[in-house]
Amino acid sequence: MNHSASLNISNRLDRLPFSSIHKKVIFALAIAYFFEFADLNTFSYVSPVLVKQWNLPMNVIATINSCAFFGMFLGATLGGRLGDKAGRKKSIIISLIFLSLFSFLNAFSWGVWSCAIFRFITGMATSSLLVNANTYIIEFFPKATRGKYQGLAIAIGIMGIPITGWVSSYLIPMSDWGWRLVFVWGGLGIFALLLINRLFELPRWYEVNGQREKAKEVIETIERLVIQEKGGLNDAEPERAVEFPGKGNRMSDIFKGIYLNRTIILIAVWIFQTIAFYGFGSWVPTLLVQQGIDLKDSLLYSTLITLGAPLGALLGSAVSDRFERKTNIAIACFFIAASVLLFGFTLNPVMIVVFGFLINLIERTFSSNLYTYTSEVYGTEVRSFGQGLTYGIGRFSNVLGPFCISFIYSGYGYMNVFIFIAAVWIASGVAITFGPRTSKRSLEEINNSYQEDISAGSVQTETSSI
């Protein structure tokens, strides 16, 4: 390990006032988030049309969805590792290029398997982009506000969901090929590269990978730009010596020391969250049509429901740093479960929109906090991979999720689908309570005890904060 003195990058970033540099990061990544979130919902809008045009049974739609989620698993895991080894900025750029290209290629699907393959690769790109964008924000913004600005970037980006809904409701009825234009719309994210190319690579990443001169150059450049805009800076807090693994960091490290306990908890939460979240979001348009609601009305209801998403992310931003993050996450889970049950009990159009709106609102409060939390509980040397693996396993679990929903609906009826989804949300809320505290703590404070465990050869799990 590298025992040389730290550049105190963490505290130097923590003391920076909010400036135009921070605004550029939020805006650039918000555009990337916009098209990432848009793509997660395009197939749910398109699938009712494919059921009719291609004469597809429900289990085939489930197969295509499963391919996308398997791609998300691989993309999050491999993209997370790429972020740790090649850098956050470079990984974001690569992911966005693949997302835009294959979203566009989705428009040229000629059958079930071509659509499934394109959804698989697009799923890889979306997860890789999300993991590395999350990591970038967590490592750049100060400890007192990182949750707030993570939530704000997501709140802006998540407008991709309702806007894509409105775009879809206009494009799909245009003609028999209108659904193809929805995927063309998703490919426009390539233009976010114009802004992302101007971002800095993170000095934390340079330092932990042994590139001290580049880390020093970047942190000094950032400080100089902020001083020019805001004036002098407060003195940074002193930082105790931190050991960096350098080039020797291993993927297996997330299963050692305090990381082991955190990895198990996050895998459970992400599995429960993914099955519940997509069990609702991906299936609602199709389930409503199956209940006799007109396709056009189903798309309208689904679009109105998604308007709760950006407001939920804003709420998540507001509460993220005000209260303990894992508490925010747990409370949100229980409120979502109640709203899901109420949604399932009604086919009244007004109530469908009201309860669906509440579900989207609280889900995004939940997810904006969980994205932040997942990044915080790993050290810089494995942060993208740890986040990517736990998030990715959650996505992989939904390879079976669509079949679960299809099985429950076919065998036990409409209402039991929502009872199942509510139960899974409750399980997620219980699991997160066993995680560590993170709010207003520096990333090094949250994770430095891991270095002590590794140095001592310990593989003990964390208990003090549970």
Buried (B, 14 or more C-beta within 10 A) or exposed (E): EBEEEBBBBBBBBBBBEBBEBBEBBBEBBBBBBBBBBBBBBBBBBBBBBBBEEEEBEBEBBBBBBBBBBBBBBBBBBBBBBBBBBBBBBBBBBBBBBBBBBBBBBBBEBEEBEEBBBBBBBBBBBBBBBBBBBBBBBBBBBBBEBBBBBBBBBBBBBBBBBBBBBBBBBEBBEEEEEBBBBBBBBBBBBBEBBEBBEEBBBBBBBBBBBBBBEBBBBBBEEBBEBBEEEEEEEEEBEEBEEBBBBBEEBEBEBBBBBBBBBBBBBBBBBBBBBBBBBBBBBBBBBBBBBBEEBEBEEBBBBBBBBBBBBBBBBBBBBBBBBEEBBBBBBBBBBBBBBBBBBBBBEEEEBEEBBBBBBBBBBBBBBBBBBBBBBBBBBBBBBBBBBBBBBBBBBBBBBBBBBBBBBBBBBEEEEBEEBBBBBBBBBBBBBBBBEBBBBBBBBBBBBBBBBBBEBBEEEBEEBBEEBE
